[in-house]
Amino acid sequence: MLVEADDLLVPLVIVQGCDTNEPGALMIIQYSFPKSHALVEQLLAAASGSPTGLPLVDDREVAGEWTFADTNTLQWAHAATGATAVTAVMRSAELSLEADHTFTSAVTGGAGRAGQMKFASEREAGTWKVEHDVLVLTTEASTRKYLIAGATRGPDGHAMLVLQPEPWSLGPNAEFELYVAK
């Protein structure tokens, strides 16, 4: 993680290890990680974002048309019959952040076994703002916050935003969403 220190970006690296070849070392690591990981999360929470410096992006960089999609599949076999099946979960999102700080979004998702997928969609509209390194989307019914974990350009030149929905975590299986400019 990069942390701002005055006018410099300084890498902050935390490594958990076990410097032993003794029997049981793997067990020590497996049982200590959940406890030590919580302490690391507290440390990173204090250093996250750039609270004393400039935000990662400004409103001009965030405003625009964005798209996101992901898919997860699982193929499994029935232990008794040997029959196989595929289960999938997929979603796609279109996010329009207007210069006047209004937004619209459309999310479509599907889940189920191949050939038996069920789909749903949702549309929202409201206002948006950037609070330092957090994108805040507000509708009449709710407020959603996304940590802006990165902003860059891909090899094809398209702008990209890496967003993490709440709850924010750098732990194993942390969820990040890669939005690409349309």
Secondary structure, DSSP 8 states (H G I E B T S, - for coil): -EEEETTEEEE----------STTHHHHHHHHHHHHHHHHHHHHHHHSS-TTS--S--HHHH-EEEEEEEEEEEEEE-TTT--EEEEEEEEEEEEEE-TTSEEEEEEEEEEEETT--EEEEEEEEEEEEEETTEEEEE-SS-EEEEEEEEEEE-TTS-EEEEEEESS---STT---EEEEE-
